[in-house]
Amino acid sequence: MKNITLHIATVFILCLCNTTYAQGNSKQLPNIVIIYADDMGFGDLNCQNPDSKIPTPNLDKLATEGMRFTDAHSSSAICSPSRFALLTGQYHWRRTHGIVKSFGEPLFKDTDVTLPQLLKTAGYQTAAIGKWHLGWHWNFINKEPSGERTYWGRTHETYLVEDIDWEAPLTGGPIDRGFDYYFGDGTINFPPYAWVENDKFVDIPNDFFEFNQFERDVKEMDWDSRPGPKVAGWDPYNVLPTLTKKTISWIGNQKKDKPFFLYLALPSPHAPIIPNDEFDGTSEAGAYGDFMVQTDWIAGEVLKALKDNGFEEHTIVIFSSDNGPEKIAFERAEKYDHYSMGDFRGLKRDIWEGGHHIPFLIKWPNHIKAGTVSDNLISQVDIMATLLEITETKIPEQGAIDSQSFLSIITGKPNKNKHRTATIHNTNAGGYAVRQDNWLYINTPTGSVTRMPESFKNLRGYTDFSTAGLLFDLEKDPEQRVNLFEKYPEKIKEMQAYLKQELDKGYLK
């Protein structure tokens, strides 16, 4: 029934989307590549952190060849919701707040309209490579986990190898969401530890991974690797090299006369911190810094593959990250004097700026002036409307509902549509950071979700606040040090009204 519903929805989308390609226009459509890093902070990009201890020459070069946004944001400060928002052009909180857990169901519904689905109607070949983390319909033999493991101080129900039919096709994943091809490992720290190609496991998991018991030691922060089924001999150090090879191979197999869309979702520099040995010592920020150097190197290999195959001049490349840096960034700042969050307050999970104020680079030869920097406010939900405007692909009524095109910003051409001036960030239910122009309102007494160590507070000179909510003028105070909540009650009411208006639109069914 699910496949039938999905087929009907896809046909409906195809009928709605009367595109330039479908009309037979001979104009060449650009190839599109999105490289999406995991837990990379604003300050991890060398070109926007003058005190960085991490070299990122390939990403710095990408910035000099295109446009760098200094006020770009992810929808959420955690993983799965931001990915959902990017691929649907809608705020994640209209559907969910949390991540998809191990063996979780898809965040998508068959009625959702995704970016790759619509690009396919414009004639694109589509692929997703890397971390999915948006759920699958698993083929459970035992619906409830039959195992238990104790970690993080409590006992967790755990799926064992015998609980799942590993031979049956996986549904609800990338292939059912508009991608022609998928290759990935799910997530680097969640089971099953195995490769999936399209809708099948490349090798069947037949072994079990105990909590944080890799066959090789991780180089930093191993707390986040859940127990579960794995392929015998699974080595997480092979993940990035394998994804890099698959990506370069896929690009090399593309045709000049058919545009392509590639979504490369890297599982780095997310923990566990496992740079390959050849990157050890390449930064001055410990193993995490070396992992960032490897992430930058992969971006460089992708750019090289585009150039070597003759695609560079006709390809839009976007680089960004799903959220801010993990909590080990506090220790890294104190130990190495490298601030992954840059000058922003907070990090991953937080609704402080550091949780969702992310790197964002875009290159489009002959359309975007090289070396430009924009301070315009944009959100990752805007990627969908922008790319669909570029490809002249019609958006269905229920598609990309929160997405606003920034095409006129990157091309410098007039546009009748207004640029984004407001956005809403969220991690957990109930807590929202509302942006309007230079104002940032937080409807809780703190933007923290992750506890900030006292030593780091003292290092940065942060103080806590005691008001019911928070208000900052980001133009004057991007570090969120001066709380104006009690000074501008009318501004608070205005922003509360805007938040209520958006929340009252409800969650998408």
NORTA-V756701 format. One record per helix or strand of 3 or more residues. SS is the DSSP state (alpha for helix, beta for strand). FROM is the first residue (numbers start at 1). LEN is the number of residues. If there is no record, write none. Layout:
ss=SS from=FROM len=LEN
ss=SS from=FROM len=LEN
This chain:
ss=alpha from=2 len=15
ss=beta from=31 len=7
ss=alpha from=42 len=3
ss=alpha from=46 len=3
ss=alpha from=57 len=9
ss=beta from=67 len=3
ss=alpha from=79 len=10
ss=alpha from=92 len=3
ss=alpha from=115 len=7
ss=beta from=125 len=7
ss=beta from=147 len=5
ss=beta from=154 len=5
ss=alpha from=161 len=3
ss=alpha from=174 len=4
ss=beta from=181 len=6
ss=beta from=207 len=3
ss=beta from=228 len=3
ss=alpha from=236 len=17
ss=beta from=260 len=6
ss=alpha from=277 len=3
ss=alpha from=286 len=23
ss=alpha from=312 len=3
ss=beta from=315 len=7
ss=alpha from=328 len=9
ss=alpha from=353 len=4
ss=beta from=360 len=5
ss=beta from=372 len=3
ss=alpha from=382 len=9
ss=alpha from=407 len=5
ss=beta from=422 len=5
ss=beta from=432 len=5
ss=beta from=439 len=4
ss=alpha from=454 len=7
ss=beta from=470 len=4
ss=alpha from=489 len=16
